[in-house]
């Protein structure tokens, strides 16, 4: 008798996001990195997955971490992510994302896309565990390269279901800015990996995993006007594979009804993508963004850990997709939960800017959430900004003075660890908060 089982997907943790330079100086740093709201959110996710492992309602066999594990491919970001993910009590499969490809900090950009070398080095233990696991059998990792960097393509089997992980991350810099171009690319080596496995597996059931959606054919959400949709769609399509690459991918999959689904990340609530402009309500929940099928395969996104449940009503939109595998390897991928499900879930994503003029520091708080929240600064010298206060400016107003607070240090120290805490009252007298701490020096 068949026993249903599940696998889980989490996307885009972006460890190190909201820091100009995470942990030590430069991207080759190796110190113990800061704990802050994103690392804590990821730890809660690991705790939730561990609690669900032996729950008969889930029976989770393994977890896919679907790319953009780091914000900027810093050594410390990879190491912090691995530290947290190693706490999982089931095997995990780390995929490369575009943010993991090219190391940079605010003041320094690597000369080459060396992130996949670092990715292999840091997650080598995870790959070794997958190769000897009794859960993920038939593990294989691509030995190919693209622009002299490792291709991160994998294949493995679980309970008679084949999984194929595809590397579609660009290795070239963008026209402007640091890091790598975020657009998906169907590398010749990845195409060969895909076709060779599909031919080998014949009509046996297959699931595709990729950081990038392998199609740019999105479905306009119900109730969204055509003009509004075309505006947002043009922004989203810019991060997906080109029309030509999408066409090549579809040719590889046409006639293969055994390819059941594709699970992707990359496209998610992102302040830099749709911020600083009126934001349509549907753009806050990428679990609901629909795509046309690629041949017979369903395409599913999962909202990013870096965004969390940041919508206006504290709704639990969820960042953990649970895929149930039933008899005949039929997939049910409709369940998406939060790290505190089924409780009310919050995500505030606080950050702050600092300016210093003649010894007077001006701290400007910010958050990426549509929820009504309040904030307070701890200036790191034993003083605070006072009682928690409500934000006056909207989340999209990054440059403002209405919420800025000032501090003039008198202790003579060269640096201070400043903490911004943002909170919301979830029940009378009970609060949920998220914090971020930055070291502020006299030359800010």
C-alpha positions, 0 to 999 in steps of 0.5 A, a space after each residue: 500500500 502506498 504511503 503518501 510523503 512530502 518534500 518541502 521547498 524554501 526560496 530566496 533566504 538572501 542571508 546578508 540582505 540589508 547589510 552593506 557588508 555582512 560580518 567581517 570586511 570584504 566578501 572573503 570574510 569568514 567570521 561568525 556573522 550577525 544574527 538578525 531577523 533574516 537568520 532568525 526567520 530561517 531558523 524558525 523555518 528549520 524548526 518548523 520543518 523539523 517538527 513536521 518531519 515525523 508528523 503523519 500529516 506531512 512525512 517530509 523526506 527532504 527540503 529544497 533550498 531553491 537559490 539566492 541563499 545569500 544576498 551577495 555571495 560573501 563567504 560569511 553569508 554562505 557559512 551562516 546559511 549552512 550553519 542554519 541549514 545543517 540543523 535540518 533533520 532531513 537531507 537538504 538540496 541547495 540550489 545556486 541562485 543569481 545572488 550566489 554567483 558574483 561576490 560583492 559588498 557595497 564598496 568592493 566587487 569581485 573581478 569574476 563570478 567565483 561564487 559557484 566555487 565558494 558554493 561548492 566548497 561551503 555545501 560540499 558536506 551537504 552534497 556528500 550527505 546527499 550522495 550517501 543518503 538512503 532518501 536521495 538515491 542515485 545522486 549525481 552532480 554535473 561536472 561541467 562548467 560555464 565560463 570556467 565556473 562549475 555548473 550546479 546541475 544535479 539529479 537524484 531519485 526519491 521513492 521512484 520519483 526523479 528530480 532534476 535541478 537545473 542551473 540557469 544562472 547567468 555568469 556575466 555582470 549587469 550593465 549597471 551595478 555590482 554582482 551578476 545579471 539576474 536574467 535566467 540563461 539556458 546554458 548549453 551544458 544545462 540543456 545537455 544535462 536536461 535532455 540526457 536525463 529525460 532520454 535516460 528516464 523515458 516515461 518515468 515521472 520527473 520533477 524539475 527544480 530551478 532557481 529561475 522560472 523556465 518560462 516567462 508566460 505569466 497569467 494575468 491575475 483575476 481582477 487585475 487590469 490589463 494596463 496595470 498588469 502589463 506594467 508589472 509584467 514587463 518588470 517581472 519578465 526582465 528577470 526571467 529567461 529570454 523568449 528565445 531561451 524559453 522557446 528552447 526549454 519548451 522544445 526540450 519538454 514538448 511531448 514529455 507528459 512525464 515531466 510533472 512540475 517545475 518549482 522555481 523562486 527568483 521572482 518574489 516580493 522585492 523592494 527594489 523591483 516594485 518599490 518607490 511606486 504604487 504597488 498592486 495588491 497582488 504583487 505582495 504574494 508570489 505564491 499566487 502568481 500563475 504561469 502557463 504550463 511548459 508542455 505538460 508541466 505545472 510551474 509554481 513559485 514560492 514566496 521568498 523567505 527574505 520577504 516573508 508575510 509582509 502583506 497588509 493584513 498580517 496574513 499567513 501567505 507562507 514561505 514553505 511549499 509542501 509538495 505531497 506525493 500520492 499514489 502513482 506519483 501524483 503531486 499536490 503542490 497547493 499547500 504553502 505555510 508559514 514558519 508559525 502556521 497556522 498562527 498569524 504571521 508577521 514580517 517587517 524587514 527593518 533597515 536603517 540609513 545613517 548620516 553624520 554631520 559634525 558629530 550629530 548622527 541622523 538615523 532614518 528607519 525603514 521597513 518593507 511591509 504593508 503592516 501597521 508597525 512602530 519602531 525604536 532605536 537603541 543607540 548602543 551607548 545605553 540610550 534609546 530613541 524613547 518610546 516606540 513610535 508609529 511610522 509616519 512615512 509609507 514603506 515606499 518612502 526611503 528618503 524622509 525626515 519625518 521618521 528620522 531620529 538623531 543622536 550625539 554620542 558623548 562616550 568617546 567611543 569610535 563605534 557603536 552597535 545600533 539596533 532598530 526594532 520594529 514591532 506590531 501588537 498581535 494581541 493585547 499586551 503581546 508583540 511580535 518584533 524584528 530587529 537589525 543591528 549595525 556597527 556605526 562608526 564615526 566616519 559614517 
